Amino acid sequence: MTTAHTTTPDLTNEVIDIWAQLLGFDDITGDDDFYELGGFSILAVQVVTRIRETLGLDVDVRLVLDHPVLSDFVSRLNALQPADDTALPAEAVTGRHPVTVQQRSMLALLDGPGHYLHYDLGWVFTLDGAVDPDRLHRAMTAAAELQPALRTRLIREQDGYAQLVAPAGTASFRRAAWTASGIGGVLDQDLFGCELKTDEAGRRQLHLRASHAIFDGWSLDVLLRAIEAAYEGREPAGALELRYSDYARWQADLDARGTRHDALNWWRDRLAGYQGPKPWHPGLRAASGAPGLAQSVRAEIGLPVMEGVRRVARTAAASPFHVLLAAYLIAARAARTDDDLVVGSSTASRYLPELANTIGYIANGRLTRAEKITGTAADLVEHCRAWWFESNARAEVHMEELVDLSGNPDYFDMKFSLQDAPGMATPSLRLGDTVGALAAAIPPRTSRRAFDMSATLQPDGKLALWALYRSDTLTPVAAQALCRAYADTVEAMVHHPTAPVDRLLDSATRTLVTAP
């Protein structure tokens, strides 16, 4: 292993090798810039992980983001000390573990102002052949042995909450079809369920249900591949580097050492003065409704426009996510009565590469603020790019934690997610010779956010939009109009990347105001 005492030329060559492997270039020099080579936030985290593994240096992801020129980055590395081995502790899998930051926020919400919320996710797969129930149960048991989140229960303790991982082989997979709302829907019960059923037409179906307290969108593809391998008696595709319980303990360790103090202060400074969302334009508001009841709408952005999004992103040295997020800020601002806007934003990518094949609630969510939307479309893309890269260096602070710190459970009420994980676009399951095709994704019965849009990249290059909205806040027509205003804004930014934002904002506002 190379150490911190490696000479600078050797260290430079080691870093060049790491950058070349991750960025896909063979002729990298000390003058090259990480961003100009196509680097972005998740790749920066991978660089840090690879350096820890191969060089033994205790390096923070901020070092990559703040010093993107390779020679400057290497000079900073020379001053670092070898890393200790405690950053990602391997703990006993069974037994009691702390909850994660994300779980703690969710449980506090369900136990208080969000007592009306249901946080279950569900999927139904129609099977084209027979499935052996005993063999399926053994496969589920094997998957749960590898993935402790599938045999985890959440419990209340005197000082808060904890998660209790049952011994391997003891999971029952009996999550109810619909659970109680609030904290009663997640404490002291199975959080994952699997059931074979027959529908009214006589078709065999597999129903999967999971509480969002231990399961996020990325986890579905991980779960399906684990079930397939176990059903067919194969070893899983890759070793599990980091378990969900390890992740929880790692977060708790960061808290105990005060590691996140500077990151929290950065967020407080950037969000200072923001009090919470301002009212929707009157024509968009629902007159009444049951608290939090969720409805959904769908839309699509075609291949030519998405090719344009990638072209605009390349020109701006940004990612397509930044372009799509900029368009969302415009559509969101058009619906509100104030310039100061905060949107929750996330991707399906995990915070640490070791979590790529780990089942758990590990969504890497952050906030994006636009106090004034001015300049050109390209300027707004750069704003999103800069905000995202800067905030990524403080990604250990989850957006729900910032809501908790604000003291306002409605601190932001619009969210945008780009779902870019393999298998999320068209989930499928193969059990021996039987193929299960997704028949339905069961949306949550309630929604915390007034408007929560997920954009999923499709195999054909199109972008599928799925928006969950609160029917006590927005009308169905308003939700459809918001999707249309967003899609139109993306297309306008592709055709006119230097167009004034004011013009794009006026167009989006007209779409919303004139909605029938």
ZILIN-V932352 format. One line per field, one symbol per residue. phi: phi as a letter, one per 20 degrees, with the letter a starting at -180 (. if undefined). burial: b if it has 24 or more other C-alpha atoms within 12 Angstrom, else e. A space follows every 10 residues. Layout:
phi=???
burial=???
This chain:
phi=.fdfegfggf fgfffgffff feendddfcf efdgffenfb gfffffgfff fffedmdede fffffecffg fffffffgee egfeddfcfe dgfenecfef gfffffffff ebfdfeedde dbbcdeeeae cfgfffffff ffffffdggf cdcdcecfdp cbddefggnd fdldffgcdf fmffecelbg dccbbeccef enefcdddcb fffcbcggff fffffffgff femefffbfe fbefffffff ffffffemfe fffffffgff dgnedpfeff ggfefffaqf gmgeccccbb dffgffffgf fffffelcdg gfffffffff ffffeddbff ccdfcbcffe fcgfegdder ecgedcdcdc fbecmdgfff ffgfffffff fffcffeeff fffgffmcfd gccccccded egnefcfbbd dmeedddfea defgfccfef bcddddfege nfdedcddce feddegffff ffffffgffg fffffcfdff fgffffffff fffegf
burial=ebbbebebee bbbbbbbbbb ebbeeeebbb ebbbbebbbb bbbbbbbbbb bbbebbbbbb bbbbbbbbbb bbbbbbbbeb eebeeebbee eebbebbbbb bbbbbbbbbb beebbbbbbb bbbbbbbeee beeeebbbbb bbbbbbbbbb bbbbbbeeee bbbbbbbbee bbbbbbbbbe bbbbbbbebb bbbbbbeeee eeebbbbbbb bbbbbbbbbb bbbbbbbbbb bbeeebeeeb ebbbbbbbbb bbbbeeeeeb eebbeebeee beebebbbbb bebbbbeeee bbbbbbbbbb beeebbbbbb ebbbebbbbb bbbbbbbbbb bbbbbbeebb bbbbbbbbbb bbbbbbbbbb bbbbbbbbbb eebbebbbbb bbbbbbbbbb bbbbbbbbbb bbbbeeeebb bbbbbbbbbb bbbbbbbbbb bbebebbbbe bbbbbbbbbb bbbbbbbbee ebbbbbbbbb bbbbbbbbbb bbbbbbbbbb bbbbeebbbe bbbbbebbbb bbbeee
